[in-house]
């Protein structure tokens, strides 16, 4: 069974500052990790994913995420936040080598960027 | 179409009535997911279809909920004898076997 934890319900950052949204995971096999973003009254949009290889993956809108196997974490980062980054962010995981494995989402973190 | 399509976009129903929610996945996608999202909250997994395998129904909250996927394409989520706690946004997503999932815009269900 797999699970995802997003320990922060809300993250507040000033525009121009770096941001981090935390995510830790648990999976029995190898993890296949995702980040999604949800803007108000919109569907979920895919941001980035980690499968194998380089631990730092880059995605849409200048976001990146760092995979850390020893800490079972996959934190989302951006060097310089924009007000338009304000949204609800979800981390998700599935078992990489099991086609029967569903994608499980965390509880979400609301990111608020102040001007 | 190019994306996942869900219908209706909004549904208001009376308590005790049955409702059907429809999902048209991206053509060729073998996997299909249903999730439920209560107001501004996280995504609750409901059911997962993968190819011809038996669906993973482990997330269905009660036997009032069921889903089917006909011909490996369109899926219908049925809620019988709706209750007020069923009010939520129901999200459908599809993917190829080992890729990220793409989401529809959801169906907002309100039970009055």
Interface residues (C-beta under 8 A of the other chain):
Chain A: X32 X34 X36 X42 X43 X44 X45 X46 X49 X88 X90 X96 X99 X100 X102 X103 X104 X105 X106 X107 X108 X110
Chain B: X33 X35 X40 X41 X42 X43 X45 X48 X50 X51 X53 X56 X91 X93 X95 X97 X98 X100 X101 X102 X103 X104 X105 X106
